Amino acid sequence: MHINTHPGTDPLVTGIHDRWADQGLPGSPWPFMAVCSIGRLHAIIKKAMDAELQKAGLSRTGYFLLTTLALTATGQARLSTLGRMLMLHPTSVKLTVDQLERAGLVSRSPHPRDRRATLVLVTDAGRELAGAVNQALESPAGALGALGGMHEELFGALQPARLAAGDVDL
């Protein structure tokens, strides 16, 4: 099967399919092509996000943490809960919270019923910044504008693979 390399397709990736059998590689080229495509898309999105986040003075982890807190019913969560939700090491969560707290974007308080736990609360400034970044990322003129508004379709296409690999549906 020959894959059409008309304008708009990526001949570097699709060319792999045509060369796979010619080079005598066993198996199907599709797993390799899928990984290459996802990797390239990840790099493009990462670069675009980092440019937008730099304008806001946020790291990717800081952005994810602020938005995650803003999405909770009370605007707060335990440090340990944030680590699980964001799939981050506790030290990374703590360092990120330290940075966000210095910037006035979150505050910390002891958990009222668990002396071992610390709660992190998004401040009004943190909620506003997360909202501004989210709007910038969805804007057609924003960092992810190259996706052409395909955010929902992209999520829908990737979610089954993510869940099949054992990720949790949040």
C-alpha positions, 0 to 999 in steps of 0.5 A: 500500500502506497501512502499519498504524499500530496501537499499537507502530508509529511513525506518524512513520516509517510515515506517510512511506510514505503521503505519498510518492506523494501528494507526487509524490516519485519512487522508493520510500520504503523507502530513506528509511524504512530510513535514518530507522529506523536513525538513530532506533534508533542515537540510542536505543541511543547514549543508553542506552549512554552512560548506562551507560558514564558510570556506569562512567567509560568513553567508547564508544571506551574500551568498544569498545577494552577489549572488543576487547582482552578478546576477543583470545587474548592480551588484547593488540593493536598500536595499529594493529590496534586502529585497523583493527578499530575503524575509528578514526584512529590519533590517536583510538586513542592518546588513548583508550589514554592515558585507559585507561592512566591509569585502570589499565585497559590497559598499553602495551609495545614489540612484542618483534619490531617496534621501530615497533609498540606493544602494548596489553594489557588489565589485569585491572581493564580486563577486569573493567570491560568484563565488568561493562559487558557484563553491564549492557548485556544485563540486562533492567533495563539500558540496552538493556533496551528492546530486549527481549532482541532483541540477536541478532535485531537483529544478524542483521537488520543484518549482511547489509546491513552486509556488503553495504555493504562492512564486514568480517565480524569 
